[in-house]
Amino acid sequence: MDERIERRAFLKTLATAAGAVVLVPAVSRCASTVAGVSTAGDAAVDAVPVVPPPGWDPIDFNRVRGNAGAIPQTYLPAINGPDGDKKHLGKHLPYRPTVAADAVPAGYVALMWGDPEKGHARHPNAARDDAAGQLGHWYSWIKVRPAVAGEAEEATSAYSSWPAAGAGDTGAYAVFGDGDITADGGRNTIYLAALPAGVKPGDTVRIWAHCLTHGEYVDFLTL
């Protein structure tokens, strides 16, 4: 059976059994020898490591990169303020929620943002409201790449809307626990992001993602 059909069937079953809001992603992949280049021209923004540098500190890295242009200027006072580490930078760092082994299809990783076990604020999500002039608050893309030097495949998942992904999106949502994905300000939203081919448990991957409201963030996770 075609792998994409198997994944579609799995996600349909997951949505029915768990009451989750889950959409079926197609996987967009590209090969790269470097981390990629941001639309901002500053070298500090362009320099995204492919492996964790010695002494990797995601809070410090994202603060420096944010001040160089990866985070909107309107949010800089928040990330540089006294609560910047946990309430703003930490809130945008990825972590893997504890979910049932069969809750995530092969080839995907479940991600949430702002690990409460680290004292980080949990990331909310909000729908677009054109009438109110609100663009919405969610992660519009997530790039996952093996944390290895040199050329490696990168899987990109896109999310054009929330709480339901849009037609043609390459990412999907699920709900952490039972209930409505919009409850608690959308903080129980799980992002299902595609993994590059060949990535296996125990591998370290780089997560590079874009929050519509608050810019780009980078960290490394071990699967």
Rosetta blueprint (number, residue, H / E / L):
1 M L
2 D L
3 E H
4 R H
5 I H
6 E H
7 R H
8 R H
9 A H
10 F H
11 L H
12 K H
13 T H
14 L H
15 A H
16 T H
17 A H
18 A H
19 G L
20 A L
21 V L
22 V L
23 L L
24 V L
25 P L
26 A L
27 V L
28 S E
29 R E
30 C E
31 A E
32 S E
33 T L
34 V L
35 A L
36 G L
37 V L
38 S L
39 T L
40 A L
41 G L
42 D L
43 A H
44 A H
45 V H
46 D H
47 A L
48 V L
49 P L
50 V L
51 V L
52 P L
53 P L
54 P L
55 G L
56 W L
57 D L
58 P H
59 I H
60 D H
61 F H
62 N H
63 R H
64 V H
65 R H
66 G H
67 N H
68 A H
69 G H
70 A H
71 I L
72 P L
73 Q H
74 T H
75 Y H
76 L H
77 P H
78 A H
79 I H
80 N H
81 G L
82 P L
83 D L
84 G H
85 D H
86 K H
87 K H
88 H H
89 L H
90 G H
91 K H
92 H H
93 L L
94 P E
95 Y E
96 R L
97 P L
98 T L
99 V L
100 A L
101 A H
102 D H
103 A H
104 V L
105 P L
106 A L
107 G L
108 Y E
109 V E
110 A E
111 L E
112 M E
113 W E
114 G L
115 D L
116 P H
117 E H
118 K H
119 G L
120 H L
121 A L
122 R L
123 H L
124 P L
125 N L
126 A E
127 A L
128 R L
129 D E
130 D L
131 A L
132 A L
133 G L
134 Q E
135 L L
136 G L
137 H E
138 W L
139 Y E
140 S E
141 W E
142 I E
143 K E
144 V E
145 R E
146 P E
147 A L
148 V L
149 A L
150 G L
151 E L
152 A E
153 E E
154 E E
155 A E
156 T E
157 S E
158 A E
159 Y L
160 S L
161 S L
162 W L
163 P L
164 A L
165 A L
166 G L
167 A L
168 G L
169 D L
170 T L
171 G L
172 A E
173 Y E
174 A E
175 V E
176 F L
177 G L
178 D L
179 G L
180 D L
181 I L
182 T L
183 A H
184 D H
185 G H
186 G H
187 R L
188 N L
189 T E
190 I E
191 Y E
192 L E
193 A E
194 A E
195 L L
196 P L
197 A L
198 G L
199 V L
200 K L
201 P L
202 G L
203 D L
204 T E
205 V E
206 R E
207 I E
208 W E
209 A E
210 H E
211 C E
212 L L
213 T L
214 H L
215 G E
216 E E
217 Y E
218 V E
219 D E
220 F E
221 L E
222 T E
223 L L
